[in-house]
Amino acid sequence: MKNKILLFGIILFLSFCFVILFKSLNNSNVYVPKTVSEKTLVNFNSKDFFSEVEISSNEIFFGKEFYILNIWSSWCLPCREEHPQLLQLSKNSSVKLIGLNYKDNPKNAKKFIDTLGNPYSIIIIDEKGTISIELGAYGVPETYIINKDKKIIKKFAGPLNDKSVKEINLILK
Amino acid sequence: MKLQKIFLIIFFIFNFTQIHSVENNNELTHKISKNIRCLICQGQSVYDSQSDFALSMKLVIEKKLNEGLKEKEIYEYLIDQYGQWITYDPEFNQKTLILWALPILLFIIGGAIIFRKLIVLK
């Protein structure tokens, strides 16, 4: 009797493990950050990329219905990949496209913009990467959709593609 | 002359307290960054890592300390930004209930089994 209970217990335990492991087979083991948040944007000060004049976030996020904040760098290869998508988004006049230049060499960054085109209404500098951290970023590139109440309504980690541009356009409508 | 000496002493005292506070902040930055996970590295804390993410994170922790935030407030701020995953020491709540309760449960069950075996042996 005792042996039977023990056997039953072992079988039960093994089937429990099997179900859990089998269910986890299809789960991705890559940690994906939350992409939808209703976090309010932190206030920060930065420098304008071209004039190097100090500018506050209140001055940048002012007067538009939506803002797209894109974290980019000249040394980041996926940033080159998503540049056509950003140029496409910049044609939409209802949105202000803001570039946050992350830990970059100013010369290289200017060359990058000169070669590929400037989709941004304004570019600000994040020399030490602290603004990106305060925004909740993991790396470059990352794109944030921010509404007029300065709430981050959507976040894209990694380069933008045609699918994400469609999604952004749906939000902006 | 005496007055000058007194001023000099006061000046040094204030400077030393400033140095002390800077050292305290450095220690706290180290302590906090050891408890914060580098989210883009594998198995490294922010303190151990030299990645861009970790270096910037250390600066943000230092900045928050200088702004007068307490250690707990910094953890709360980072959890709010990056989620519970960022700390090595998850807080006790509904989602982490199993995580915290399971070792205690296993300990009690294991203890009970050993205790029973001992009684049987006696």
Boltz contact constraints between the chains, C-beta under 6 A:
constraints:
  - contact:
      token1: [A, 128]
      token2: [B, 59]
      max_distance: 6.0
  - contact:
      token1: [A, 129]
      token2: [B, 52]
      max_distance: 6.0
  - contact:
      token1: [A, 129]
      token2: [B, 56]
      max_distance: 6.0
  - contact:
      token1: [A, 130]
      token2: [B, 56]
      max_distance: 6.0
  - contact:
      token1: [A, 130]
      token2: [B, 59]
      max_distance: 6.0
  - contact:
      token1: [A, 130]
      token2: [B, 60]
      max_distance: 6.0
  - contact:
      token1: [A, 133]
      token2: [B, 56]
      max_distance: 6.0
  - contact:
      token1: [A, 133]
      token2: [B, 57]
      max_distance: 6.0
  - contact:
      token1: [A, 133]
      token2: [B, 60]
      max_distance: 6.0
  - contact:
      token1: [A, 136]
      token2: [B, 81]
      max_distance: 6.0
  - contact:
      token1: [A, 138]
      token2: [B, 39]
      max_distance: 6.0
  - contact:
      token1: [A, 138]
      token2: [B, 40]
      max_distance: 6.0
  - contact:
      token1: [A, 139]
      token2: [B, 40]
      max_distance: 6.0
